[in-house]
Amino acid sequence: MSELIRCAHCGAERPSNEMKPGKIIFRDRHPVSGKAFVNSKTNLYCADKPCHTHDQMAHEG
Ligand SMILES: [Zn+2]
């Protein structure tokens, strides 16, 4: 039984060979200093759909 991975954008659960990693860049605030900075993280998205692009757009201004 292969493990299913949930897409970080659309929530679909799919086997890992149908997923691909995508880097998201977003504005964040430092928990200690309170200063704003640009942060990034890598999520997994559907390889055959524009989920990564849509999620990045959702994180911009
Ligand atoms: Zn997806």
N, CA, C, O and the ligand as a Tripos MOL2 file, in Angstrom:
@<TRIPOS>MOLECULE
protein
  245   243    62     0     0
PROTEIN
NO_CHARGES

@<TRIPOS>ATOM
      1 N           0.8570   -1.2000    0.0000 N.3       1 MET1
      2 CA          0.0000    0.0000    0.0000 C.3       1 MET1
      3 C           0.8890    1.2440    0.0000 C.2       1 MET1
      4 O           1.6850    1.4480    0.9160 O.2       1 MET1
      5 N           0.7480    2.0480   -1.0080 N.am      2 SER2
      6 CA          1.5930    3.2290   -1.0960 C.3       2 SER2
      7 C           1.0040    4.3750   -0.2750 C.2       2 SER2
      8 O          -0.2120    4.5060   -0.1340 O.2       2 SER2
      9 N           1.8810    5.1770    0.2480 N.am      3 GLU3
     10 CA          1.4740    6.2770    1.0990 C.3       3 GLU3
     11 C           0.9270    7.4320    0.2500 C.2       3 GLU3
     12 O           1.4800    7.7650   -0.7980 O.2       3 GLU3
     13 N          -0.1520    8.0250    0.7170 N.am      4 LEU4
     14 CA         -0.7390    9.1540    0.0020 C.3       4 LEU4
     15 C          -0.2490   10.4590    0.6090 C.2       4 LEU4
     16 O          -0.0850   10.5870    1.8220 O.2       4 LEU4
     17 N          -0.0210   11.4210   -0.2740 N.am      5 ILE5
     18 CA          0.4250   12.7500    0.1530 C.3       5 ILE5
     19 C          -0.6610   13.7500   -0.2120 C.2       5 ILE5
     20 O          -1.2240   13.6990   -1.3060 O.2       5 ILE5
     21 N          -0.9480   14.6580    0.7130 N.am      6 ARG6
     22 CA         -1.9900   15.6530    0.4680 C.3       6 ARG6
     23 C          -1.3900   16.8830   -0.2120 C.2       6 ARG6
     24 O          -0.3990   17.4420    0.2580 O.2       6 ARG6
     25 N          -1.9920   17.2880   -1.3020 N.am      7 CYS7
     26 CA         -1.5670   18.5120   -1.9900 C.3       7 CYS7
     27 C          -1.7980   19.7180   -1.0840 C.2       7 CYS7
     28 O          -2.8640   19.8570   -0.4840 O.2       7 CYS7
     29 N          -0.8010   20.5800   -0.9900 N.am      8 ALA8
     30 CA         -0.8810   21.7370   -0.0960 C.3       8 ALA8
     31 C          -1.8580   22.7900   -0.6050 C.2       8 ALA8
     32 O          -2.2250   23.6980    0.1410 O.2       8 ALA8
     33 N          -2.2830   22.6850   -1.8570 N.am      9 HIS9
     34 CA         -3.2130   23.6850   -2.3930 C.3       9 HIS9
     35 C          -4.6380   23.1580   -2.4880 C.2       9 HIS9
     36 O          -5.5430   23.7350   -1.8850 O.2       9 HIS9
     37 N          -4.8610   22.0740   -3.2310 N.am     10 CYS10
     38 CA         -6.2290   21.6260   -3.4820 C.3      10 CYS10
     39 C          -6.6810   20.5390   -2.5120 C.2      10 CYS10
     40 O          -7.8660   20.2120   -2.4550 O.2      10 CYS10
     41 N          -5.7350   19.9730   -1.7410 N.am     11 GLY11
     42 CA         -6.1080   19.0030   -0.7250 C.3      11 GLY11
     43 C          -6.3000   17.5810   -1.2320 C.2      11 GLY11
     44 O          -6.6810   16.6990   -0.4610 O.2      11 GLY11
     45 N          -6.0460   17.3450   -2.5050 N.am     12 ALA12
     46 CA         -6.1640   15.9960   -3.0490 C.3      12 ALA12
     47 C          -5.0970   15.0890   -2.4400 C.2      12 ALA12
     48 O          -3.9560   15.5080   -2.2450 O.2      12 ALA12
     49 N          -5.4700   13.8540   -2.1420 N.am     13 GLU13
     50 CA         -4.5070   12.8930   -1.6030 C.3      13 GLU13
     51 C          -4.1040   11.9420   -2.7110 C.2      13 GLU13
     52 O          -4.9370   11.2200   -3.2600 O.2      13 GLU13
     53 N          -2.8090   11.9470   -3.0370 N.am     14 ARG14
     54 CA         -2.3270   11.1920   -4.1870 C.3      14 ARG14
     55 C          -1.0020   10.5120   -3.8510 C.2      14 ARG14
     56 O          -0.3050   10.9380   -2.9300 O.2      14 ARG14
     57 N          -0.6470    9.4510   -4.5940 N.am     15 PRO15
     58 CA          0.6530    8.8050   -4.3590 C.3      15 PRO15
     59 C           1.8090    9.7500   -4.6720 C.2      15 PRO15
     60 O           1.6720   10.6750   -5.4730 O.2      15 PRO15
     61 N           2.9520    9.5040   -4.0280 N.am     16 SER16
     62 CA          4.0680   10.4440   -4.1120 C.3      16 SER16
     63 C           4.5930   10.6110   -5.5290 C.2      16 SER16
     64 O           5.1570   11.6570   -5.8500 O.2      16 SER16
     65 N           4.4220    9.6010   -6.3910 N.am     17 ASN17
     66 CA          4.9430    9.7500   -7.7500 C.3      17 ASN17
     67 C           4.0770   10.6730   -8.6090 C.2      17 ASN17
     68 O           4.4430   10.9810   -9.7430 O.2      17 ASN17
     69 N           2.9280   11.1170   -8.0760 N.am     18 GLU18
     70 CA          2.0920   12.0890   -8.7910 C.3      18 GLU18
     71 C           2.2230   13.4840   -8.1880 C.2      18 GLU18
     72 O           1.4990   14.4050   -8.5660 O.2      18 GLU18
     73 N           3.1560   13.6300   -7.2440 N.am     19 MET19
     74 CA          3.3470   14.9130   -6.5850 C.3      19 MET19
     75 C           4.7150   15.4800   -6.9490 C.2      19 MET19
     76 O           5.6220   14.7450   -7.3410 O.2      19 MET19
     77 N           4.8490   16.7960   -6.8130 N.am     20 LYS20
     78 CA          6.1640   17.4090   -6.9850 C.3      20 LYS20
     79 C           6.3200   18.5330   -5.9630 C.2      20 LYS20
     80 O           5.3350   19.1740   -5.5950 O.2      20 LYS20
     81 N           7.5540   18.7780   -5.5000 N.am     21 PRO21
     82 CA          7.7720   19.8450   -4.5310 C.3      21 PRO21
     83 C           7.7270   21.2050   -5.2010 C.2      21 PRO21
     84 O           8.1560   21.3640   -6.3440 O.2      21 PRO21
     85 N           7.2040   22.1830   -4.4770 N.am     22 GLY22
     86 CA          7.1750   23.5500   -4.9880 C.3      22 GLY22
     87 C           7.4770   24.5260   -3.8640 C.2      22 GLY22
     88 O           6.9460   24.4000   -2.7610 O.2      22 GLY22
     89 N           8.3350   25.5020   -4.1510 N.am     23 LYS23
     90 CA          8.7310   26.4770   -3.1400 C.3      23 LYS23
     91 C           7.7580   27.6470   -3.1300 C.2      23 LYS23
     92 O           7.4180   28.1990   -4.1760 O.2      23 LYS23
     93 N           7.3240   28.0100   -1.9500 N.am     24 ILE24
     94 CA          6.4200   29.1430   -1.7650 C.3      24 ILE24
     95 C           7.1760   30.2470   -1.0350 C.2      24 ILE24
     96 O           7.8200   29.9970   -0.0160 O.2      24 ILE24
     97 N           7.0960   31.4650   -1.5570 N.am     25 ILE25
     98 CA          7.7280   32.6180   -0.9170 C.3      25 ILE25
     99 C           6.6280   33.5230   -0.3850 C.2      25 ILE25
    100 O           5.6960   33.8650   -1.1130 O.2      25 ILE25
    101 N           6.7300   33.9080    0.8700 N.am     26 PHE26
    102 CA          5.6620   34.7060    1.4760 C.3      26 PHE26
    103 C           6.2440   35.6520    2.5270 C.2      26 PHE26
    104 O           7.3340   35.4340    3.0560 O.2      26 PHE26
    105 N           5.4850   36.7010    2.8070 N.am     27 ARG27
    106 CA          5.9090   37.6410    3.8440 C.3      27 ARG27
    107 C           5.5860   37.0540    5.2110 C.2      27 ARG27
    108 O           4.5180   36.4820    5.4260 O.2      27 ARG27
    109 N           6.5260   37.2080    6.1190 N.am     28 ASP28
    110 CA          6.3390   36.6700    7.4590 C.3      28 ASP28
    111 C           6.8290   37.7120    8.4590 C.2      28 ASP28
    112 O           7.4230   38.7260    8.0910 O.2      28 ASP28
    113 N           6.5600   37.4320    9.7400 N.am     29 ARG29
    114 CA          7.0150   38.3460   10.7790 C.3      29 ARG29
    115 C           7.8020   37.5380   11.8070 C.2      29 ARG29
    116 O           7.3540   36.4890   12.2710 O.2      29 ARG29
    117 N           8.9640   38.0380   12.1470 N.am     30 HIS30
    118 CA          9.8080   37.3020   13.0770 C.3      30 HIS30
    119 C           9.1290   37.2140   14.4500 C.2      30 HIS30
    120 O           8.7000   38.2360   14.9860 O.2      30 HIS30
    121 N           9.0260   36.0140   15.0250 N.am     31 PRO31
    122 CA          8.2660   35.8500   16.2710 C.3      31 PRO31
    123 C           8.8800   36.5790   17.4620 C.2      31 PRO31
    124 O           8.1710   36.8870   18.4200 O.2      31 PRO31
    125 N          10.1710   36.8610   17.4240 N.am     32 VAL32
    126 CA         10.8320   37.5200   18.5520 C.3      32 VAL32
    127 C          10.9650   39.0170   18.3040 C.2      32 VAL32
    128 O          10.5300   39.8270   19.1230 O.2      32 VAL32
    129 N          11.5620   39.3830   17.1830 N.am     33 SER33
    130 CA         11.8450   40.7960   16.9250 C.3      33 SER33
    131 C          10.6460   41.5390   16.3690 C.2      33 SER33
    132 O          10.5920   42.7660   16.4560 O.2      33 SER33
    133 N           9.6610   40.8080   15.7870 N.am     34 GLY34
    134 CA          8.4980   41.4500   15.1910 C.3      34 GLY34
    135 C           8.7740   42.0940   13.8450 C.2      34 GLY34
    136 O           7.8960   42.7350   13.2670 O.2      34 GLY34
    137 N          10.0000   41.9250   13.3410 N.am     35 LYS35
    138 CA         10.3350   42.5130   12.0490 C.3      35 LYS35
    139 C           9.7950   41.6690   10.9030 C.2      35 LYS35
    140 O           9.8400   40.4400   10.9470 O.2      35 LYS35
    141 N           9.2860   42.3400    9.8820 N.am     36 ALA36
    142 CA          8.7930   41.6440    8.7020 C.3      36 ALA36
    143 C           9.9650   41.1630    7.8620 C.2      36 ALA36
    144 O          10.9720   41.8600    7.7350 O.2      36 ALA36
    145 N           9.8370   39.9910    7.2980 N.am     37 PHE37
    146 CA         10.8710   39.4710    6.4050 C.3      37 PHE37
    147 C          10.2250   38.5170    5.4110 C.2      37 PHE37
    148 O           9.0860   38.0860    5.5910 O.2      37 PHE37
    149 N          10.9750   38.1920    4.3550 N.am     38 VAL38
    150 CA         10.4760   37.2780    3.3390 C.3      38 VAL38
    151 C          10.8900   35.8610    3.7130 C.2      38 VAL38
    152 O          12.0760   35.5600    3.8490 O.2      38 VAL38
    153 N           9.9100   35.0150    3.8750 N.am     39 ASN39
    154 CA         10.1540   33.6370    4.2660 C.3      39 ASN39
    155 C           9.8230   32.7220    3.0930 C.2      39 ASN39
    156 O           9.1990   33.1500    2.1220 O.2      39 ASN39
    157 N          10.2380   31.4720    3.1810 N.am     40 SER40
    158 CA          9.8960   30.5220    2.1340 C.3      40 SER40
    159 C           9.7470   29.1350    2.7320 C.2      40 SER40
    160 O          10.3090   28.8260    3.7830 O.2      40 SER40
    161 N           8.9770   28.3090    2.0410 N.am     41 LYS41
    162 CA          8.8160   26.9280    2.4700 C.3      41 LYS41
    163 C           8.5760   26.0840    1.2300 C.2      41 LYS41
    164 O           8.1890   26.5960    0.1790 O.2      41 LYS41
    165 N           8.8110   24.7930    1.3630 N.am     42 THR42
    166 CA          8.5960   23.8820    0.2450 C.3      42 THR42
    167 C           7.4520   22.9410    0.5790 C.2      42 THR42
    168 O           7.5030   22.2090    1.5670 O.2      42 THR42
    169 N           6.4210   22.9660   -0.2540 N.am     43 ASN43
    170 CA          5.2710   22.0790   -0.0990 C.3      43 ASN43
    171 C           5.2310   21.0890   -1.2540 C.2      43 ASN43
    172 O           5.9870   21.2080   -2.2190 O.2      43 ASN43
    173 N           4.3460   20.1190   -1.1420 N.am     44 LEU44
    174 CA          4.1400   19.1680   -2.2390 C.3      44 LEU44
    175 C           2.7970   19.4600   -2.9100 C.2      44 LEU44
    176 O           1.7900   19.7090   -2.2480 O.2      44 LEU44
    177 N           2.8170   19.4210   -4.2520 N.am     45 TYR45
    178 CA          1.6340   19.7470   -5.0490 C.3      45 TYR45
    179 C           1.4210   18.6920   -6.1250 C.2      45 TYR45
    180 O           2.3310   17.9320   -6.4590 O.2      45 TYR45
    181 N           0.2010   18.6570   -6.6650 N.am     46 CYS46
    182 CA         -0.0980   17.7900   -7.7980 C.3      46 CYS46
    183 C           0.8630   18.1090   -8.9460 C.2      46 CYS46
    184 O           1.0400   19.2740   -9.3020 O.2      46 CYS46
    185 N           1.4840   17.0750   -9.5270 N.am     47 ALA47
    186 CA          2.4510   17.3060  -10.5940 C.3      47 ALA47
    187 C           1.7830   17.7090  -11.9080 C.2      47 ALA47
    188 O           2.4050   18.3650  -12.7430 O.2      47 ALA47
    189 N           0.5130   17.3180  -12.0970 N.am     48 ASP48
    190 CA         -0.1450   17.5400  -13.3850 C.3      48 ASP48
    191 C          -1.1390   18.6940  -13.3630 C.2      48 ASP48
    192 O          -1.8720   18.8990  -14.3310 O.2      48 ASP48
    193 N          -1.1700   19.4520  -12.2650 N.am     49 LYS49
    194 CA         -2.0840   20.6000  -12.1830 C.3      49 LYS49
    195 C          -1.3200   21.8210  -11.6980 C.2      49 LYS49
    196 O          -0.2770   21.6730  -11.0610 O.2      49 LYS49
    197 N          -1.8080   23.0280  -11.9810 N.am     50 PRO50
    198 CA         -1.0680   24.2480  -11.6020 C.3      50 PRO50
    199 C          -1.2440   24.6250  -10.1350 C.2      50 PRO50
    200 O          -1.3360   25.8070   -9.8060 O.2      50 PRO50
    201 N          -1.2920   23.6320   -9.2520 N.am     51 CYS51
    202 CA         -1.5190   23.9000   -7.8320 C.3      51 CYS51
    203 C          -0.4030   24.7540   -7.2240 C.2      51 CYS51
    204 O          -0.6750   25.6450   -6.4190 O.2      51 CYS51
    205 N           0.8400   24.4900   -7.6020 N.am     52 HIS52
    206 CA          1.9570   25.2610   -7.0510 C.3      52 HIS52
    207 C           1.8300   26.7350   -7.4250 C.2      52 HIS52
    208 O           1.9760   27.6120   -6.5740 O.2      52 HIS52
    209 N           1.5590   27.0040   -8.7020 N.am     53 THR53
    210 CA          1.4150   28.3870   -9.1690 C.3      53 THR53
    211 C           0.2790   29.0910   -8.4450 C.2      53 THR53
    212 O           0.4240   30.2350   -8.0160 O.2      53 THR53
    213 N          -0.8520   28.4070   -8.3100 N.am     54 HIS54
    214 CA         -2.0100   29.0200   -7.6500 C.3      54 HIS54
    215 C          -1.7310   29.2890   -6.1710 C.2      54 HIS54
    216 O          -2.1570   30.3100   -5.6310 O.2      54 HIS54
    217 N          -1.0120   28.3680   -5.5170 N.am     55 ASP55
    218 CA         -0.7220   28.5750   -4.0940 C.3      55 ASP55
    219 C           0.2370   29.7320   -3.9090 C.2      55 ASP55
    220 O           0.0930   30.5070   -2.9640 O.2      55 ASP55
    221 N           1.2200   29.8660   -4.8010 N.am     56 GLN56
    222 CA          2.1480   31.0070   -4.6890 C.3      56 GLN56
    223 C           1.3970   32.3170   -4.8760 C.2      56 GLN56
    224 O           1.6540   33.2850   -4.1600 O.2      56 GLN56
    225 N           0.4750   32.3580   -5.8260 N.am     57 MET57
    226 CA         -0.3000   33.5830   -6.0460 C.3      57 MET57
    227 C          -1.1360   33.9190   -4.8200 C.2      57 MET57
    228 O          -1.3040   35.0920   -4.4870 O.2      57 MET57
    229 N          -1.6650   32.8920   -4.1420 N.am     58 ALA58
    230 CA         -2.4880   33.1180   -2.9520 C.3      58 ALA58
    231 C          -1.6690   33.6970   -1.8080 C.2      58 ALA58
    232 O          -2.2300   34.3190   -0.9060 O.2      58 ALA58
    233 N          -0.3450   33.5050   -1.8270 N.am     59 HIS59
    234 CA          0.5030   33.9990   -0.7580 C.3      59 HIS59
    235 C           1.0530   35.4020   -1.0410 C.2      59 HIS59
    236 O           1.7000   36.0040   -0.1840 O.2      59 HIS59
    237 N           0.7940   35.9110   -2.2320 N.am     60 GLU60
    238 CA          1.3070   37.2440   -2.5700 C.3      60 GLU60
    239 C           0.2680   38.3090   -2.2350 C.2      60 GLU60
    240 O          -0.9350   38.1080   -2.4000 O.2      60 GLU60
    241 N           0.7660   39.4380   -1.7630 N.am     61 GLY61
    242 CA         -0.0310   40.6040   -1.3810 C.3      61 GLY61
    243 C          -1.4820   40.3540   -1.5280 C.2      61 GLY61
    244 O          -2.2920   41.2380   -1.2470 O.2      61 GLY61
    245 ZN         -3.3700   19.8850   -6.0760 Zn       62 ZN62
@<TRIPOS>BOND
     1     1     2 1
     2     2     3 1
     3     3     4 2
     4     3     5 am
     5     5     6 1
     6     6     7 1
     7     7     8 2
     8     7     9 am
     9     9    10 1
    10    10    11 1
    11    11    12 2
    12    11    13 am
    13    13    14 1
    14    14    15 1
    15    15    16 2
    16    15    17 am
    17    17    18 1
    18    18    19 1
    19    19    20 2
    20    19    21 am
    21    21    22 1
    22    22    23 1
    23    23    24 2
    24    23    25 am
    25    25    26 1
    26    26    27 1
    27    27    28 2
    28    27    29 am
    29    29    30 1
    30    30    31 1
    31    31    32 2
    32    31    33 am
    33    33    34 1
    34    34    35 1
    35    35    36 2
    36    35    37 am
    37    37    38 1
    38    38    39 1
    39    39    40 2
    40    39    41 am
    41    41    42 1
    42    42    43 1
    43    43    44 2
    44    43    45 am
    45    45    46 1
    46    46    47 1
    47    47    48 2
    48    47    49 am
    49    49    50 1
    50    50    51 1
    51    51    52 2
    52    51    53 am
    53    53    54 1
    54    54    55 1
    55    55    56 2
    56    55    57 am
    57    57    58 1
    58    58    59 1
    59    59    60 2
    60    59    61 am
    61    61    62 1
    62    62    63 1
    63    63    64 2
    64    63    65 am
    65    65    66 1
    66    66    67 1
    67    67    68 2
    68    67    69 am
    69    69    70 1
    70    70    71 1
    71    71    72 2
    72    71    73 am
    73    73    74 1
    74    74    75 1
    75    75    76 2
    76    75    77 am
    77    77    78 1
    78    78    79 1
    79    79    80 2
    80    79    81 am
    81    81    82 1
    82    82    83 1
    83    83    84 2
    84    83    85 am
    85    85    86 1
    86    86    87 1
    87    87    88 2
    88    87    89 am
    89    89    90 1
    90    90    91 1
    91    91    92 2
    92    91    93 am
    93    93    94 1
    94    94    95 1
    95    95    96 2
    96    95    97 am
    97    97    98 1
    98    98    99 1
    99    99   100 2
   100    99   101 am
   101   101   102 1
   102   102   103 1
   103   103   104 2
   104   103   105 am
   105   105   106 1
   106   106   107 1
   107   107   108 2
   108   107   109 am
   109   109   110 1
   110   110   111 1
   111   111   112 2
   112   111   113 am
   113   113   114 1
   114   114   115 1
   115   115   116 2
   116   115   117 am
   117   117   118 1
   118   118   119 1
   119   119   120 2
   120   119   121 am
   121   121   122 1
   122   122   123 1
   123   123   124 2
   124   123   125 am
   125   125   126 1
   126   126   127 1
   127   127   128 2
   128   127   129 am
   129   129   130 1
   130   130   131 1
   131   131   132 2
   132   131   133 am
   133   133   134 1
   134   134   135 1
   135   135   136 2
   136   135   137 am
   137   137   138 1
   138   138   139 1
   139   139   140 2
   140   139   141 am
   141   141   142 1
   142   142   143 1
   143   143   144 2
   144   143   145 am
   145   145   146 1
   146   146   147 1
   147   147   148 2
   148   147   149 am
   149   149   150 1
   150   150   151 1
   151   151   152 2
   152   151   153 am
   153   153   154 1
   154   154   155 1
   155   155   156 2
   156   155   157 am
   157   157   158 1
   158   158   159 1
   159   159   160 2
   160   159   161 am
   161   161   162 1
   162   162   163 1
   163   163   164 2
   164   163   165 am
   165   165   166 1
   166   166   167 1
   167   167   168 2
   168   167   169 am
   169   169   170 1
   170   170   171 1
   171   171   172 2
   172   171   173 am
   173   173   174 1
   174   174   175 1
   175   175   176 2
   176   175   177 am
   177   177   178 1
   178   178   179 1
   179   179   180 2
   180   179   181 am
   181   181   182 1
   182   182   183 1
   183   183   184 2
   184   183   185 am
   185   185   186 1
   186   186   187 1
   187   187   188 2
   188   187   189 am
   189   189   190 1
   190   190   191 1
   191   191   192 2
   192   191   193 am
   193   193   194 1
   194   194   195 1
   195   195   196 2
   196   195   197 am
   197   197   198 1
   198   198   199 1
   199   199   200 2
   200   199   201 am
   201   201   202 1
   202   202   203 1
   203   203   204 2
   204   203   205 am
   205   205   206 1
   206   206   207 1
   207   207   208 2
   208   207   209 am
   209   209   210 1
   210   210   211 1
   211   211   212 2
   212   211   213 am
   213   213   214 1
   214   214   215 1
   215   215   216 2
   216   215   217 am
   217   217   218 1
   218   218   219 1
   219   219   220 2
   220   219   221 am
   221   221   222 1
   222   222   223 1
   223   223   224 2
   224   223   225 am
   225   225   226 1
   226   226   227 1
   227   227   228 2
   228   227   229 am
   229   229   230 1
   230   230   231 1
   231   231   232 2
   232   231   233 am
   233   233   234 1
   234   234   235 1
   235   235   236 2
   236   235   237 am
   237   237   238 1
   238   238   239 1
   239   239   240 2
   240   239   241 am
   241   241   242 1
   242   242   243 1
   243   243   244 2
@<TRIPOS>SUBSTRUCTURE
     1 MET1         2 RESIDUE 1 A MET
     2 SER2         6 RESIDUE 1 A SER
     3 GLU3        10 RESIDUE 1 A GLU
     4 LEU4        14 RESIDUE 1 A LEU
     5 ILE5        18 RESIDUE 1 A ILE
     6 ARG6        22 RESIDUE 1 A ARG
     7 CYS7        26 RESIDUE 1 A CYS
     8 ALA8        30 RESIDUE 1 A ALA
     9 HIS9        34 RESIDUE 1 A HIS
    10 CYS10       38 RESIDUE 1 A CYS
    11 GLY11       42 RESIDUE 1 A GLY
    12 ALA12       46 RESIDUE 1 A ALA
    13 GLU13       50 RESIDUE 1 A GLU
    14 ARG14       54 RESIDUE 1 A ARG
    15 PRO15       58 RESIDUE 1 A PRO
    16 SER16       62 RESIDUE 1 A SER
    17 ASN17       66 RESIDUE 1 A ASN
    18 GLU18       70 RESIDUE 1 A GLU
    19 MET19       74 RESIDUE 1 A MET
    20 LYS20       78 RESIDUE 1 A LYS
    21 PRO21       82 RESIDUE 1 A PRO
    22 GLY22       86 RESIDUE 1 A GLY
    23 LYS23       90 RESIDUE 1 A LYS
    24 ILE24       94 RESIDUE 1 A ILE
    25 ILE25       98 RESIDUE 1 A ILE
    26 PHE26      102 RESIDUE 1 A PHE
    27 ARG27      106 RESIDUE 1 A ARG
    28 ASP28      110 RESIDUE 1 A ASP
    29 ARG29      114 RESIDUE 1 A ARG
    30 HIS30      118 RESIDUE 1 A HIS
    31 PRO31      122 RESIDUE 1 A PRO
    32 VAL32      126 RESIDUE 1 A VAL
    33 SER33      130 RESIDUE 1 A SER
    34 GLY34      134 RESIDUE 1 A GLY
    35 LYS35      138 RESIDUE 1 A LYS
    36 ALA36      142 RESIDUE 1 A ALA
    37 PHE37      146 RESIDUE 1 A PHE
    38 VAL38      150 RESIDUE 1 A VAL
    39 ASN39      154 RESIDUE 1 A ASN
    40 SER40      158 RESIDUE 1 A SER
    41 LYS41      162 RESIDUE 1 A LYS
    42 THR42      166 RESIDUE 1 A THR
    43 ASN43      170 RESIDUE 1 A ASN
    44 LEU44      174 RESIDUE 1 A LEU
    45 TYR45      178 RESIDUE 1 A TYR
    46 CYS46      182 RESIDUE 1 A CYS
    47 ALA47      186 RESIDUE 1 A ALA
    48 ASP48      190 RESIDUE 1 A ASP
    49 LYS49      194 RESIDUE 1 A LYS
    50 PRO50      198 RESIDUE 1 A PRO
    51 CYS51      202 RESIDUE 1 A CYS
    52 HIS52      206 RESIDUE 1 A HIS
    53 THR53      210 RESIDUE 1 A THR
    54 HIS54      214 RESIDUE 1 A HIS
    55 ASP55      218 RESIDUE 1 A ASP
    56 GLN56      222 RESIDUE 1 A GLN
    57 MET57      226 RESIDUE 1 A MET
    58 ALA58      230 RESIDUE 1 A ALA
    59 HIS59      234 RESIDUE 1 A HIS
    60 GLU60      238 RESIDUE 1 A GLU
    61 GLY61      242 RESIDUE 1 A GLY
    62 ZN62       245 GROUP 0 **** ****
